[in-house]
Amino acid sequence: MQRNCRIKLLVSVLAIIICFVAFIKPLAYSVKQGLDLQGGTHVVLQAQDTPDAKVDDDAMNRSISIIERRVNELGLTEPVIQRQGRDRIIVELPGVKDPEQAIAMLGRTALLEFKDMNGKTVLTGKDLKDSKASVDQGGRPVVTLQFNDEGAKKFADLTAANVGNQIAILLDGEVLTAPRVSEPITGGNAQITGSRDAKEAEHLAILLRSGSLPVKLEVVENRTVGPTLGQDSKDKSVKAFAIGLAGVFIFMLVFYRLSGLVADIVLLLYTLLLMGVMRGLNATLTLPGIAGIILSIGMAVDANVLIFERFKEEIKTGKTLRASVNAGFSRAFVTILDSNVTTLMAAAVLFYLGTGPVRGFAVTLALGTLISMFTAITVTRFILNALIGSQFTKNPFLYGANHSEKKEEAAK
């Protein structure tokens, strides 16, 4: 029995410490980071009703889909695009180098029109099959258009009917170019000239490929976090996390001694599990999220404090260490469960009503609370029982109890 307990204790403690040292850094760096930690641009777009297009669920869903295509075409890693309320879309662009240009692209309606000399619209962006940025024979940037079968026929008819006249190519009502038709064009291809440089031509090609927005979108909020500020926030967060964790470790060691040491070791497992779950869920870590993690660490220790205080009370009544541990966990369980359920309810409300960073805080708080229920109750109890069963010491003082208190209790 004693030998088995010592093996359980040694294996479990070493496993936790080795896994923490080996995996905590890779996990921490692999968790997706929010804009406030790595820098980037946060944009809120609001849909506007127009005589031609009203804002409804279908229009919002199609707008989100088109914005996602535009952002993906920019080649950004891990962007966030989500709907807020009835008529708003939140776009977060991590690490974007040119926020103004990116914002201009997101909200642009991108309605492409080909008009004849009488101003009649003959083709629109719906007739496009593909668009690419390239250069013409003179080395100038152009956008090459390829029409689908129906569009190719319309374009052939348009050019055939306007030989010797100008046709206009417009984007969002602005004339991009107005070439004069010298002969009918039947190949289903066209070019848009007038781009200032290759980058502008590439962005125009992206806009045309992703399609036009069904409703007008206006930028109502634009917030940019620089990479230096993001790195500064990250450094301060790591410092705050380390100080908070060290404070908890010292407190538990001073007040609960061996029991506190067990709680500290289990906290390592708790931190590792929390990072692993966040990585598995592909959750985004933000500054409020880090605050939620630190808060949940405090709550995990709070559960241990409740258990250890019950444990000390049981020792005062003269029970053995093992009986006191089992009674302490049993008596504290209901209190811990009630406390955590109310915390989960608060986190659920924050997640349902909040947005962005508030939701990040709610997610990390809820995850931390659930994981702490497992580590503080199950793992701590397992290791503490193994420690007592190994019989390294039977002195209650080393488990946080006070001799004088025990004697006073016995005298009563």
Secondary structure, DSSP 8 states (H G I E B T S, - for coil): -HHHHHHHHHHHHHHHHHHHHHHHHHHHHHSEE-HHHH-EEEEEEEEE--SS----HHHHHHHHHHHHHHHHHTT-SS-EEEEETTTEEEEEEET-S-HHHHHHHHH----EEEE-TT--EEEEGGGEEEEEEEE-TTS-EEEEEEE-HHHHHHHHHHHHHTBTSB-EEEETTEEEE--BB-S---SSEEEE---SSHHHHHHHHHHHHH---SSEEEEEEEEEE-HHHHHHHHHHHHHHHHHHHHHHHHHHHHHHHHHHHHHHHHHHHHHHHHHHHHHHTT-EE-HHHHHHHHHHHHHHHHHHHHHHHHHHHHHHTT--HHHHHHHHHHHHHHHHHHHHHHHHHHHHHHHHH--HHHHHHHHHHHHHHHHHHIIIIIIHHHHHHHHHHHTS---GGGGT--HHHHHHHHH-
